[in-house]
């Protein structure tokens, strides 16, 4: 009997050992799979210094605090909601404060008159010689003129300052006027029911402000102040897309697109004298896509002329506008192929939720036309062969995560394709598209949302640094090595600042 008991106990011990070994093997396999996943992520190739690791500890505690609270209280996780509901709240967080101080490299995807806030535009309406037309359909138009404009107005042209001061309540008048300079509203769920609805309101912004911004003195000052805002948001370098509208002045002179490009150059030269620590800017000429082939041919010739006259200014060519409703790239293939030897392309493509439609198939045309970068590339995740081509050709992907949420491509940012792009180490750069229209900072909001709302919980300072370095690598800057060296200097200065200011004082 005793012998039988001993055998039984030995058998149980053996089973226990075997079970333990099997459990340990499962745990080991799990850890190996997790580690392989982490080693594939964007930024995994970066090795942090001792000081960088200290900063990493700080920002990861802050990130984990937000994520863990959201995991336990999903209804209160900011970045899963609409951007309008949390854009101001996150600015008060320590993590946002640190990200704003962080050197972000370059801003490679933004549009000319959509960088600055509605408050900036409202101040412009206090300028002399500004007339306003309140259209019967609720729209509004502006024009600078030394006398009452003769242009068509559905009601009547009135001097802006007279209308304002006769309103009886200037504060309320300005509050109502400001609504034309932003698409932010508390009624976004009611008003922006689908992508077309929000795009209509988005386009109304450009219609309303066009007469203000195309006044030559305002155009130049807006660009100067945009550069200043970027610099304050710790962006080093800019590539701006512009439709290059015809400008005008009080004397009745008008200026063609080439002259508008010249205004950019002269303003940039002035800014670089005032702020020599900025690394410069380039122009991507980006006219509207809802046109015919003859118009595109003319646009390409304009781009060639700008390149001839200002070779250091022009980065390349693109076409813009809502892809679902605009002409597809394939409609202009003969023109684009013919101009490919003269111009670099930076095409918008795949800014859509559709699959197999003209808008997401713009990705095919952009890639075969050897675009240097792809603007948005939101639909790329649905096209594995194109995914492979992006990697093979090393095409930068300009991801504008806040824009994609605001313009109704994705409701919960956690579901953004950028999460997959991060996981697979695709050549991603972050842009902000039209930050002023939805009252975001030039780039910090996009970094915050991507870091907290999109990236893996384990993604850390290495991801942030890689995104900044990618923006320099995939830029059209003439001396990238010099710019990257300058970035490294600023980065280490940032690291020292965070260590000194947050390591002991931050309640992490």
C-alpha positions as CSV (number, residue, x, y, z in Angstrom):
1,X,0.0,0.0,0.0
2,X,2.8,2.4,1.0
3,X,4.5,1.7,-2.3
4,X,1.4,2.4,-4.2
5,X,1.0,5.8,-2.4
6,X,4.6,6.7,-3.2
7,X,4.1,5.9,-6.9
8,X,0.9,7.9,-7.0
9,X,2.6,10.9,-5.4
10,X,5.5,10.7,-7.7
11,X,3.1,10.6,-10.6
12,X,1.3,13.7,-9.4
13,X,4.7,15.5,-9.0
14,X,5.6,14.4,-12.5
15,X,2.3,15.8,-13.8
16,X,2.8,19.0,-11.9
17,X,6.3,19.4,-13.3
18,X,5.1,18.7,-16.8
19,X,2.2,21.2,-16.4
20,X,4.7,23.8,-15.0
21,X,7.0,23.3,-18.0
22,X,4.1,23.6,-20.4
23,X,3.0,26.8,-18.7
24,X,6.5,28.2,-18.7
25,X,6.8,27.4,-22.4
26,X,3.5,29.1,-23.1
27,X,4.6,32.2,-21.2
28,X,7.9,32.2,-23.0
29,X,6.2,32.0,-26.4
30,X,3.9,34.8,-25.4
31,X,6.8,37.0,-24.4
32,X,8.7,36.2,-27.6
33,X,5.7,37.1,-29.8
34,X,5.2,40.4,-27.8
35,X,8.9,41.2,-28.2
36,X,8.8,40.5,-31.9
37,X,5.8,42.8,-32.3
38,X,7.6,45.6,-30.4
39,X,10.8,45.1,-32.5
40,X,8.7,45.8,-35.6
41,X,7.3,49.1,-34.5
42,X,8.3,52.5,-35.8
43,X,11.1,53.8,-33.7
44,X,12.3,50.4,-32.5
45,X,15.7,50.9,-34.1
46,X,16.5,53.9,-31.9
47,X,18.6,53.4,-28.8
48,X,18.0,55.9,-26.0
49,X,20.8,57.5,-24.0
50,X,20.7,57.6,-20.2
51,X,19.2,61.1,-20.2
52,X,16.7,60.1,-22.9
53,X,15.7,57.1,-20.8
54,X,14.9,59.5,-17.9
55,X,12.6,61.5,-20.1
56,X,11.1,58.3,-21.4
57,X,10.3,57.3,-17.9
58,X,8.5,60.6,-17.4
59,X,6.4,60.6,-20.5
60,X,5.5,57.0,-20.3
61,X,4.2,57.4,-16.8
62,X,2.1,60.3,-18.1
63,X,0.9,58.3,-21.1
64,X,0.1,55.2,-19.0
65,X,-1.9,57.3,-16.5
66,X,-4.1,58.6,-19.3
67,X,-4.5,55.2,-21.0
68,X,-5.1,53.2,-17.8
69,X,-7.8,55.7,-16.7
70,X,-9.4,55.5,-20.1
71,X,-9.3,51.7,-20.1
72,X,-11.1,51.6,-16.7
73,X,-13.4,54.5,-17.7
74,X,-13.9,54.3,-21.5
75,X,-16.5,56.9,-21.5
76,X,-14.0,59.4,-20.2
77,X,-11.1,58.7,-22.5
78,X,-10.6,62.0,-24.3
79,X,-9.1,61.0,-27.6
80,X,-11.8,58.4,-28.3
81,X,-14.3,61.3,-28.6
82,X,-14.7,64.1,-31.2
83,X,-11.7,66.3,-31.3
84,X,-13.8,69.4,-30.7
85,X,-14.7,68.1,-27.2
86,X,-11.2,67.7,-25.9
87,X,-8.9,69.9,-28.0
88,X,-8.6,72.6,-25.2
89,X,-8.6,70.2,-22.2
90,X,-5.6,68.3,-23.3
91,X,-3.6,71.5,-23.6
92,X,-3.6,71.7,-19.8
93,X,-1.9,68.3,-19.4
94,X,1.7,67.9,-18.5
95,X,2.2,65.4,-21.4
96,X,0.9,68.0,-23.9
97,X,3.2,70.6,-22.4
98,X,6.2,68.4,-22.9
99,X,5.2,67.5,-26.4
100,X,4.8,71.1,-27.3
101,X,8.4,71.8,-26.2
102,X,9.7,68.8,-28.1
103,X,11.4,69.5,-31.5
104,X,9.1,68.0,-34.1
105,X,11.3,68.3,-37.1
106,X,9.3,69.4,-40.2
107,X,5.7,70.0,-41.0
108,X,5.3,68.5,-44.5
109,X,1.5,68.6,-44.9
110,X,-0.4,71.8,-44.3
111,X,-2.3,74.3,-46.5
112,X,-1.6,77.9,-47.0
113,X,-4.5,79.8,-45.4
114,X,-5.5,77.2,-42.8
115,X,-2.6,77.4,-40.3
116,X,-3.7,80.2,-37.9
117,X,-6.6,80.4,-35.5
118,X,-10.0,82.1,-36.1
119,X,-9.0,84.7,-33.6
120,X,-6.1,85.7,-35.8
121,X,-8.5,86.0,-38.8
122,X,-11.0,88.0,-36.7
123,X,-8.3,90.6,-35.9
124,X,-7.7,91.0,-39.6
125,X,-11.3,92.3,-40.0
126,X,-10.3,95.4,-38.0
127,X,-8.0,96.5,-40.8
128,X,-8.8,99.7,-42.8
129,X,-10.4,99.6,-46.2
130,X,-12.2,96.2,-45.6
131,X,-15.7,95.8,-47.1
132,X,-18.1,93.0,-46.3
133,X,-21.0,91.5,-48.1
134,X,-23.6,89.5,-46.1
135,X,-25.1,87.2,-48.6
136,X,-28.8,86.3,-48.4
137,X,-28.0,82.6,-48.0
138,X,-26.0,83.2,-44.8
139,X,-22.6,83.3,-46.5
140,X,-20.1,86.1,-46.2
141,X,-17.5,87.7,-48.5
142,X,-14.8,90.3,-47.9
143,X,-12.9,92.7,-50.1
144,X,-10.3,95.3,-49.4
145,X,-10.9,98.4,-51.5
146,X,-10.3,102.2,-51.4
147,X,-13.9,102.7,-52.4
148,X,-17.1,100.7,-52.5
149,X,-16.4,97.5,-54.5
150,X,-18.2,97.0,-57.8
151,X,-18.1,93.2,-57.6
152,X,-21.4,91.4,-57.4
153,X,-23.0,91.2,-54.0
154,X,-26.4,89.6,-53.2
155,X,-27.2,92.4,-50.8
156,X,-24.7,95.4,-50.6
157,X,-21.1,96.0,-49.9
158,X,-20.6,97.8,-46.5
159,X,-17.5,99.1,-44.8
160,X,-16.6,96.6,-42.2
161,X,-15.9,99.1,-39.4
162,X,-19.2,100.8,-40.0
163,X,-21.1,97.5,-39.7
164,X,-19.3,96.5,-36.6
165,X,-19.7,99.8,-34.7
166,X,-23.4,100.1,-35.7
167,X,-24.2,96.6,-34.5
168,X,-25.0,97.7,-31.0
169,X,-23.1,94.9,-29.5
170,X,-19.5,94.6,-30.8
171,X,-18.7,91.6,-28.7
172,X,-21.6,89.6,-29.9
173,X,-21.0,90.8,-33.5
174,X,-17.4,89.5,-33.4
175,X,-18.5,86.2,-31.8
176,X,-21.0,85.7,-34.7
177,X,-18.4,86.8,-37.3
178,X,-15.8,84.4,-35.8
179,X,-18.0,81.4,-36.7
180,X,-17.2,82.0,-40.3
181,X,-13.5,81.4,-39.6
182,X,-13.8,78.0,-37.9
183,X,-15.6,74.8,-38.4
184,X,-15.6,74.1,-34.6
185,X,-19.1,73.8,-33.2
186,X,-20.7,72.0,-30.2
187,X,-23.4,70.8,-32.7
188,X,-20.9,68.7,-34.8
189,X,-23.0,65.5,-34.5
190,X,-26.1,67.3,-35.7
191,X,-24.5,69.4,-38.4
192,X,-21.7,67.1,-39.8
193,X,-23.8,64.1,-40.5
194,X,-21.4,62.7,-43.2
195,X,-18.2,63.4,-45.0
196,X,-19.9,65.6,-47.6
197,X,-21.7,67.7,-45.0
198,X,-18.5,68.5,-43.1
199,X,-16.6,69.1,-46.4
200,X,-19.2,71.7,-47.5
201,X,-18.7,73.6,-44.2
202,X,-14.9,73.2,-44.6
203,X,-15.0,74.7,-48.1
204,X,-17.2,77.6,-46.9
205,X,-14.2,78.6,-44.7
206,X,-12.0,79.2,-47.7
207,X,-14.8,81.0,-49.6
208,X,-15.5,83.3,-46.7
209,X,-11.9,84.1,-46.0
210,X,-10.6,84.3,-49.6
211,X,-11.1,88.0,-50.1
212,X,-9.2,88.7,-46.9
213,X,-6.3,86.4,-47.4
214,X,-5.7,87.2,-51.1
215,X,-5.2,90.9,-50.3
216,X,-1.4,91.0,-51.0
217,X,-0.3,92.7,-47.7
218,X,-2.5,90.2,-45.7
219,X,-1.2,87.2,-47.7
220,X,2.4,88.0,-47.0
221,X,1.7,88.8,-43.3
222,X,-0.3,85.6,-42.9
223,X,2.6,83.5,-44.2
224,X,5.1,85.3,-42.0
225,X,2.9,84.8,-38.9
226,X,2.3,81.1,-39.9
227,X,6.1,80.6,-40.0
228,X,6.3,82.3,-36.6
229,X,3.6,80.0,-35.2
230,X,5.4,76.9,-36.4
231,X,8.6,78.0,-34.9
232,X,6.8,78.6,-31.6
233,X,5.4,75.1,-31.8
234,X,9.0,73.8,-32.2
235,X,8.7,73.0,-35.9
236,X,12.0,73.6,-37.7
237,X,11.0,73.5,-41.4
238,X,7.9,73.8,-43.5
239,X,6.6,72.5,-46.9
240,X,3.4,74.3,-47.5
241,X,0.8,73.4,-50.2
242,X,-0.8,76.4,-51.9
243,X,-3.3,76.9,-54.7
244,X,-1.4,80.1,-55.4
245,X,-4.5,82.3,-55.9
246,X,-4.2,85.6,-57.7
247,X,-3.6,88.4,-55.2
248,X,-4.8,92.0,-55.4
249,X,-4.0,95.4,-53.8
250,X,-5.8,98.6,-53.1
251,X,-4.6,100.2,-56.4
252,X,-6.5,97.6,-58.4
253,X,-3.5,95.6,-59.4
254,X,-3.8,91.8,-59.6
255,X,-0.9,89.3,-59.4
256,X,-0.8,85.9,-61.1
257,X,0.2,82.6,-59.5
258,X,3.9,83.1,-60.3
259,X,3.8,86.5,-58.6
260,X,2.1,84.9,-55.6
261,X,5.0,82.4,-55.4
262,X,7.3,85.4,-55.5
263,X,5.5,86.9,-52.5
264,X,6.2,83.6,-50.7
265,X,9.8,83.8,-51.5
266,X,10.2,87.5,-50.4
267,X,8.3,86.9,-47.2
268,X,10.4,83.8,-46.4
269,X,13.6,85.7,-47.0
270,X,12.4,88.4,-44.6
271,X,11.5,85.8,-42.0
272,X,14.8,84.0,-42.3
273,X,16.6,87.3,-41.6
274,X,14.5,87.8,-38.5
275,X,14.7,84.2,-37.4
276,X,17.9,82.6,-38.8
277,X,17.4,79.6,-36.5
278,X,14.5,78.4,-38.6
279,X,15.5,75.9,-41.3
280,X,13.5,77.4,-44.1
281,X,10.4,76.5,-46.2
282,X,9.4,75.2,-49.6
283,X,6.3,75.4,-51.7
284,X,4.2,72.6,-53.1
285,X,2.0,74.1,-55.8
286,X,-1.3,72.4,-55.3
287,X,-4.2,73.7,-57.5
288,X,-7.7,72.3,-57.3
289,X,-8.4,68.8,-58.7
290,X,-12.0,69.4,-59.9
291,X,-10.8,70.8,-63.3
292,X,-10.3,69.6,-66.8
293,X,-7.1,68.4,-68.5
294,X,-6.4,71.7,-70.2
295,X,-6.5,73.4,-66.8
296,X,-4.1,70.9,-65.3
297,X,-1.8,71.3,-68.3
298,X,-1.7,75.0,-67.6
299,X,-1.1,74.4,-63.9
300,X,1.9,72.2,-64.7
301,X,3.3,74.9,-67.0
302,X,2.9,77.4,-64.1
303,X,4.8,75.0,-61.8
304,X,7.6,74.8,-64.4
305,X,7.8,78.6,-64.6
306,X,7.9,78.9,-60.8
307,X,10.7,76.3,-60.7
308,X,12.6,78.2,-63.4
309,X,12.4,81.5,-61.5
310,X,12.6,80.2,-57.9
311,X,14.3,76.8,-58.0
312,X,15.1,76.7,-54.3
313,X,11.5,77.6,-53.4
314,X,9.4,75.0,-55.3
315,X,9.4,71.4,-53.9
316,X,6.9,70.1,-56.4
317,X,3.3,69.6,-57.5
318,X,0.0,68.2,-56.1
319,X,-3.7,68.7,-56.7
320,X,-6.2,69.2,-53.8
321,X,-9.8,69.0,-52.9
322,X,-12.2,66.3,-51.7
323,X,-11.1,63.1,-53.5
324,X,-14.5,61.5,-53.5
325,X,-16.0,64.3,-55.5
326,X,-12.9,65.6,-57.4
327,X,-11.2,64.3,-60.6
328,X,-9.1,61.2,-60.1
329,X,-5.3,61.3,-60.8
330,X,-5.8,58.8,-63.7
331,X,-7.8,61.4,-65.6
332,X,-4.6,63.5,-66.0
333,X,-2.0,60.7,-66.5
334,X,-0.8,61.9,-69.9
335,X,-0.2,65.4,-68.5
336,X,1.5,64.1,-65.3
337,X,3.7,61.6,-67.2
338,X,4.8,64.4,-69.6
339,X,5.8,66.7,-66.8
340,X,7.4,64.1,-64.6
341,X,10.9,64.9,-65.8
342,X,10.5,68.5,-64.7
343,X,8.6,68.3,-61.5
344,X,8.5,66.2,-58.3
345,X,5.1,65.0,-57.2
346,X,3.6,65.0,-53.7
347,X,0.1,63.7,-54.4
348,X,-2.9,63.6,-52.1
349,X,-4.2,60.0,-52.5
350,X,-6.5,57.7,-50.6
351,X,-8.2,60.3,-48.3
352,X,-11.4,58.2,-48.3
353,X,-13.2,55.3,-46.6
354,X,-14.1,53.7,-50.0
355,X,-12.5,50.6,-51.4
356,X,-12.1,50.1,-55.1
357,X,-13.4,53.5,-56.0
358,X,-11.7,56.3,-57.9
359,X,-10.6,58.0,-54.7
360,X,-8.7,55.2,-53.1
361,X,-7.4,54.0,-56.5
362,X,-5.6,57.4,-56.7
363,X,-3.0,55.5,-54.6
364,X,-2.1,53.3,-57.6
365,X,-1.6,56.4,-59.8
366,X,0.4,58.3,-57.2
367,X,2.7,55.4,-56.7
368,X,3.3,54.6,-60.4
369,X,3.9,58.3,-61.0
370,X,6.7,58.1,-58.4
371,X,5.3,60.5,-56.0
372,X,7.8,61.5,-53.3
373,X,5.2,61.3,-50.6
374,X,1.5,60.5,-50.3
375,X,-0.8,62.9,-48.6
376,X,-3.1,61.1,-46.1
377,X,-2.9,57.6,-47.6
378,X,-5.8,56.7,-45.3
379,X,-7.0,53.9,-47.6
380,X,-3.6,52.3,-48.0
381,X,-4.3,49.7,-45.4
382,X,-6.8,48.1,-47.8
383,X,-4.2,47.6,-50.5
384,X,-1.4,45.2,-49.5
385,X,0.4,45.3,-52.8
386,X,0.5,49.1,-52.6
387,X,1.7,48.8,-49.0
388,X,4.6,46.7,-50.3
389,X,5.3,49.3,-53.0
390,X,5.4,52.1,-50.5
391,X,8.1,50.2,-48.5
392,X,10.0,49.2,-51.7
393,X,10.1,52.8,-53.0
394,X,10.4,54.3,-49.6
395,X,7.6,56.8,-50.1
396,X,6.8,59.0,-47.1
397,X,3.2,58.8,-45.8
398,X,1.9,62.2,-44.6
399,X,-0.6,61.2,-42.0
400,X,-3.0,63.8,-40.6
401,X,-4.7,62.1,-37.8
402,X,-6.7,65.0,-36.4
403,X,-7.9,66.0,-39.8
404,X,-9.1,62.5,-40.6
405,X,-11.2,62.6,-37.4
406,X,-12.6,66.1,-38.0
407,X,-13.4,65.4,-41.7
408,X,-15.3,62.3,-40.8
409,X,-13.1,59.5,-42.0
410,X,-12.8,57.9,-38.5
411,X,-14.9,58.6,-35.4
412,X,-12.6,56.9,-32.8
413,X,-9.0,57.6,-33.4
414,X,-8.0,54.3,-31.9
415,X,-9.3,52.7,-35.1
416,X,-7.2,54.9,-37.4
417,X,-5.0,53.0,-39.9
418,X,-2.0,54.8,-38.5
419,X,-2.0,52.2,-35.7
420,X,-1.2,49.5,-38.3
421,X,1.4,51.8,-40.1
422,X,3.1,52.3,-36.7
423,X,3.1,48.6,-36.0
424,X,4.6,47.7,-39.4
425,X,7.3,50.4,-39.3
426,X,6.0,52.2,-42.4
427,X,7.7,55.5,-43.4
428,X,5.2,57.8,-41.6
429,X,5.4,61.5,-41.0
430,X,2.8,63.5,-39.1
431,X,1.1,66.5,-40.6
432,X,-1.7,68.7,-39.5
433,X,-3.5,69.6,-42.8
434,X,-5.6,72.6,-41.8
435,X,-5.0,73.0,-38.1
436,X,-6.3,76.6,-37.8
437,X,-9.7,75.6,-39.2
438,X,-10.3,73.3,-36.2
439,X,-8.4,75.4,-33.7
440,X,-5.5,73.1,-33.2
441,X,-1.8,74.0,-32.7
442,X,0.3,73.7,-35.9
443,X,1.6,70.2,-35.0
444,X,1.5,69.4,-31.2
445,X,-2.2,68.3,-31.2
446,X,-1.4,65.7,-33.9
447,X,1.6,64.4,-32.0
448,X,-0.4,64.1,-28.8
449,X,-3.4,62.3,-30.5
450,X,-1.1,60.0,-32.4
451,X,1.0,59.2,-29.3
452,X,-1.9,58.8,-26.8
453,X,-4.8,57.7,-29.0
454,X,-3.2,55.7,-31.8
455,X,0.1,54.2,-30.9
456,X,0.7,51.0,-28.9
457,X,0.7,51.4,-25.1
458,X,4.4,50.4,-25.2
459,X,5.3,53.0,-27.9
460,X,7.6,55.5,-26.2
461,X,10.0,58.3,-26.8
462,X,11.7,56.4,-29.6
463,X,8.5,56.7,-31.7
464,X,8.3,60.4,-31.1
465,X,11.9,60.9,-32.1
466,X,11.6,58.7,-35.1
467,X,8.5,60.7,-36.3
468,X,10.5,63.9,-36.1
469,X,13.5,62.4,-37.9
470,X,11.3,60.9,-40.6
471,X,9.9,64.4,-41.3
472,X,13.4,65.6,-42.0
473,X,14.3,62.5,-44.0
474,X,11.3,62.6,-46.3
475,X,11.4,66.4,-46.8
476,X,12.6,68.2,-49.9
477,X,15.1,70.2,-48.0
478,X,18.4,70.9,-49.9
479,X,20.7,70.0,-47.0
480,X,19.1,67.3,-44.9
481,X,22.2,66.3,-43.1
482,X,22.8,69.8,-41.8
483,X,19.1,70.0,-40.7
484,X,19.3,66.6,-38.9
485,X,22.5,67.7,-37.1
486,X,20.6,70.8,-35.9
487,X,17.7,68.7,-34.8
488,X,20.0,66.5,-32.7
489,X,21.3,69.6,-30.9
490,X,17.8,70.8,-30.2
491,X,16.7,67.4,-29.2
492,X,19.4,67.1,-26.5
493,X,18.6,70.6,-25.3
494,X,14.9,69.4,-25.0
495,X,16.0,66.3,-23.1
496,X,18.0,68.3,-20.7
497,X,15.1,70.7,-20.1
498,X,12.6,67.9,-19.4
499,X,15.0,66.2,-17.0
500,X,15.7,69.4,-15.2
501,X,12.1,70.6,-15.0
502,X,10.1,67.5,-14.7
503,X,12.1,64.6,-13.2
504,X,11.5,65.7,-9.6
505,X,8.6,68.2,-10.0
506,X,6.4,66.1,-12.2
507,X,3.7,64.2,-10.3
508,X,4.0,61.1,-12.4
